[in-house]
């Protein structure tokens, strides 16, 4: 998995982008066999990190589940524990949440640091120029479920998904080529009603 970052560095050098600004992501656990043995294998697709050039999202989530990490951990715990009542998930402490994070993968479409508010056109442009490497990263991670956190639009063309023109946000999309169920969902930073969001995710997963 680490070899892909060398490829990204060379790719960015050719584009005139400083490779020191690359923010690494992917399978959270340093022991990737933990992720590979998890059923189902979950990957979240986010946009970019905030003001953190050269950071490593994997290392951050291994240490502690900061605010967005807590939201992600509760979602993944729900899926992997067959959705107990939200009151059970809500009581999980940071150690338990960190353990949940180390069972999943998280990637950003844009591998360089951004600002507090993402520009969709910039995210789209980076995803387009990095398309081959993004596809390679996804194929290496081999998720069973992708939660598209405000990223479904670029994922549709990136993965060449067969969707209807009247696609609704609550509809799960099947990537038959790769055997992935893709869930169009909100960004964890926008989870202002956690119980409602949790139950919505439960309903969507139940439809797979």
N, C-alpha and C positions, 0 to 999 in steps of 0.2 A: 504493500500500500504506500509506503514512504517514497518509493521511486517516482510516483506520479508528481511529487512536488518538484523534483529535479526537472521534469518535463515542463511543469508550469513556469518555473524560473526561466528556462530557455525560451519558452513561448512568449513570456512577457518582455524579455530582453529584445526579441525580434520586433515587438510592437512598441518598444521605447518606454515601457512601464517598469519602474523600479521594482525588481523582484523582492526587495526587502519589505515591501508593503503587503506581501501575500499573507493572508490570515488562514491558517490551516484548519481543517475540519474533517469530519468523517466518522468512523467507528470510534465511540468514546473510550471504550475500554482498551487499555494497552495490550491486553490479552484478547486478541480478536476472536479466539475460539469461543469466548463467552457469548459474544454477539451471534456467531455462526450457529450456536446450539440453541439459541432462543427461538421460540415459536409462538407467534409469527415474528419475523424479523422486521423491525420498524425503522423507518428513516423519515426524518422531518426535513423538508426543504424550505429554508428561509431565504432572505434577500441578501443581507450583508451585516457585518459587525459594525458597531458604532465607535468611531474614533479610537481604533486599536490597531494601528499598522504593525504588522509582524506578529500579531497575536496567534494563539492556538486555542480554538474553541474546545478541543478535546481535553486539554490540560485544565482549562477553567472548570469544566463540568466534573472532572475527576475530583477536584478539590472541594467544591461546594456548589449547591444549587442556588445561584443568585436568582433574582426575581423571575426572569423569564425561564430559567432552568427549573424552578419549582413548578411552574405551569406545565412545562413539557413533561416533567417527571410524573405529575399527576395523570396526565393524559396517557402516558405509556404504561403506568401502573394499572390504570383502568383496563386497557386492552389486554395486558399480560395476565391480569388477575380476574379476567372475565367480568369486569365491571361490578365490583361490590358497590354498596350504597355510597354516595358521595361523602357522607358523614365519616365513613371509614377512611377514605382517601384524604380527606381534609385534615385528619389528625396525624398524618405521617410526619415524623420529625425529619430534620435535615439529613441525618445519616441514612435513613430509609429512602429518602428522595434521591440522594446521591447514588445509592445502590441501584435504583431504577434507571437513572441516567446512564449508568455504565452497561446497560443491556441493549442500548439503541445506537443509532447513528444520526448525526445531524450535519447537514451541509448547507452552505450558502451558494446562491447562484453567482454572486459577485465575490471574488476572492480578495479584493482589496477593501480597506477600511472606508466607511462612509460617514455620514452625519447622522444626527438623531432622527431625521425624516428621510426615508429613501425616495429617490426619484425613479419611478417605474421605467422611464425611458432609458436611464443610465443602466439600471439592472438588466433590462432587455438587451442593451447593446453589449454589455459584458458577457451575458449568457450566449449571445450569438457568436462573438469572437472566440469564446472558450468552449464552443459546443462540443468539439471532439473530445476534449479532456473531461468535460462534465459527464458526457456519456460513458467514457471509460471509467470514471469514478463510480458512477451508479452501477455499472456492470460488475465492478469489483466488489462493491458492497452487497449487491444482490438482495435488495429488500423484498419482502412479501407485500408490505404496505408502505405507501408513501403518503404522508400528511403534508399537503401543499399549503403552507402557511402564507396566504396572500400571494402565492407564486403560480397559481394554476395556469394563467395565461401564457407565460413563457414555457411552462412545462408541456403544454399542448403541442407547440411546434417543436420543442426540443426533442420530445419522445415520439413525435409524429403520431399523436393519438387520434383515433377515429372517434370523433364526437359529433353530436348534433349541433346545428347552428343555434338552437334555442336552449343550449346547455344551462341548467339551473345549478346554483351553488351547492344544493343538498344532494346532488346525484353523484354517486361513486362512479369513477371512470375506470374501465378495465384496459390495462396494457397487455393485450394477449400475446404480443411478441415476447415480452419479458416475464410474463406471469405476475404482474404487479397490480394490486388494487390501489387506485389513487383517489385520495379524499380531498376535495377542495375545502379548505378550512380557513379560519381566521388566523392572524398572526398572534402568537402568545402574549405579546405586549398589549393587545387589544382585548384581552379576556377580562372584561369588567364584571361579568356575571358567571363566575366559575362553575357553579352548580348547573346552570342552564347549559353552558358550553359542554360540560362533561356528559350530560344526558343527551345532548345532540350528537356528540361523538359516539356514544353508546348505540344510538339509533342507527347511525350511518354504518358502523362496524357490523351491526346485526343484519344489515342488508347485503353484506358481501357473501 
